[in-house]
Amino acid sequence: MSDGIKRVMNCYLCHSDKYSVRPGNVRDDKKIDVLECDNCGLVYLSSLSHINPNHYENSGMHDGGVLDTNKWLKETQNDDERRYQFVKEKITNKTVLDFGCGVGGFLDKAKQSAKEVAGVELEKALQPSFKKRKLNVFENLSVVQNNSKQYDVITAFHVVEHLQNPKDMIKQLSELLVGGGGDDY
């Protein structure tokens, strides 16, 4: 390809080569397509080559690494509300973990009806904002796993398509569900 991006066209969950290009783009690289597997429905990116080991931990998704949490919360408020309304009945009086919670706008809303909310967000620069807003957000999944806490509901909005091994991550997340999430992967 002339743009220098290595393309991943087969679904990395079921390996099908049948996919559709979804509308929209990736915030951190407009040349990357968002794909949907025609076989299993997984949404994934046409390339993961833009992600380095510290990409998400150190503002890799943000222009120049500058984070304005108030601006980010304002930009995502409609999505946060839509997501909250979508799961509101399922999370009422439940414990909720939002994997890849971003700036935490969904968690702010989920606190209204959930028994307890927590998040996982690799972006270290957001921790002061979480503390100020009294949100329990872990810096990585291993911290959650080491706590031996289980959750009734785990969400992952706009995250799975960014994972290099989504099947393994979903398995790890399912082990954090009350009852272990079952064995069908």
BELJOWO-V9229 format. One line per field, one symbol per residue. phi: phi as a letter, one per 30 degrees, with the letter a starting at -180 (. if undefined). psi: psi as a letter, one per 30 degrees, with the letter a starting at -180 (. if undefined). burial: I if it has 24 or more other C-alpha atoms within 12 Angstrom, else O. A space follows every 10 residues. Layout:
phi = ???
psi = ???
burial = ???
This chain:
phi = .ddicdcccd ddccidccbb dddjbcecad dddccbdddc idcbcdacdd cceceddbhd cbeiicccdd dddddcdddd ddddddcedd cehccbbcdi dhdjdddedd edbddabbbb bdddddeddd ddchcdbdda dddddddhdc bdbbcadhbe dcddbddddd dddddcdeii iiccc
psi = kffgkkkjfk kgefgkgjlk kllalkefjf fklklkkfef fkkllfkgff jlfgeffhhf gkjggkkjee eeeeegeeee eeeeeegeef fkglkkkjkh fbfgeeeeef feflekkllk kfjeffeeee eeghkjkkfl eeeeeffgkl kekklikhee ffkfieeeee eeefffkkgf glgj.
burial = OOOOOOOIII IIIOOOOOII OOOOOIOIOO OIIIIIIOOO OIIIIIIIOI OOOOOIIIII IOOOOOIOIO OOIOOOOOOI OOIIOOIIOO IOOIIIIIII IIIIIIIIII IOOIOIIIII IIIIIIIOII OOOOIIIIII IOOIOOOOOI IIIIIIIIII IIIIOIOOII OIIIIIIOOO OOOOO
